[in-house]
Amino acid sequence: MNTIQSFRLVCLVGALAAVVWWLRDTPPLRELAARLRTSAPAQWITQQGATIEREVRPPAANAAPGVAAAALRKCIDGAQVTYTNGDCPAGSRAQAVSGGTITVLPATPVPAPPPGAVASGSVMSELAGVKPGEPTLKDKYLDQVK
């Protein structure tokens, strides 16, 4: 298969996927999806998934040492979801953690900057030609407004 044929095949598959996505809520595709979900291969896959779930250790066994699974909280603040083992932040509501697994990783240590290292904002100021102690452009504009 040469490059042009491969490109045509990729374009055809992409176009077909776009059409299926565009028509995903139409009755014919819903009926097809329902038939595929009840087919023998789909039922076999569902059974295999149930078997795997039964064989997996309970989440408490996967928890970090010293952290009980019941100590985890799911804090919801609008569209933001935070998982914590402490109290939820003010303004968010707590929900029980249900299902799934949570993997707790140790925090990555942040190395301390070497002595005499330049602060992160001053490099840009130095490149822009602003000297330490010199008023910034913002300060100059604020002085003009006053």
Steps between C-alpha positions, in 0.01 A plus 500: 500500500655829399483832683207640301289191563584514870406868511169429325423218745572723800280776353220252431511360854509854643205609286304189600573566868388863459172393337429244772575760767276754325213251480560339842158600641293385204262203551676266252836537676337463842339174385833379363674586829229316698542192278877510543466528880284186512715301256694194612844671486371795706353266761828307514695824553258604778542162670879525477487848654286372788744213555795739507321731747438207735866400484636847573595573859270733692601869489604499869777254418637739236492805730818662620628374836337680789217642288161342547270497199221645712716808567479612138257776412379623164456879515291662226509875435310573178679309224818445706542167679769451766584181687643548846553320827433822695209739525348637180584863418243766591224531241525143377277208589628161607391173342592144583753340270319220321650237277819510303852506632715788610874476479687716748851596396758665722557867430799582286748697707578845366869575523591818686655767280874534545615796707525816296258373235302761311127526577279375218350842409827694497646316199225640279543845655871479434442400138254788462760742631328584828755568772435402863329780690397676179124564474317267264285612211193428713634724777567778247144481364353500852706811584363675187141416599541639852 
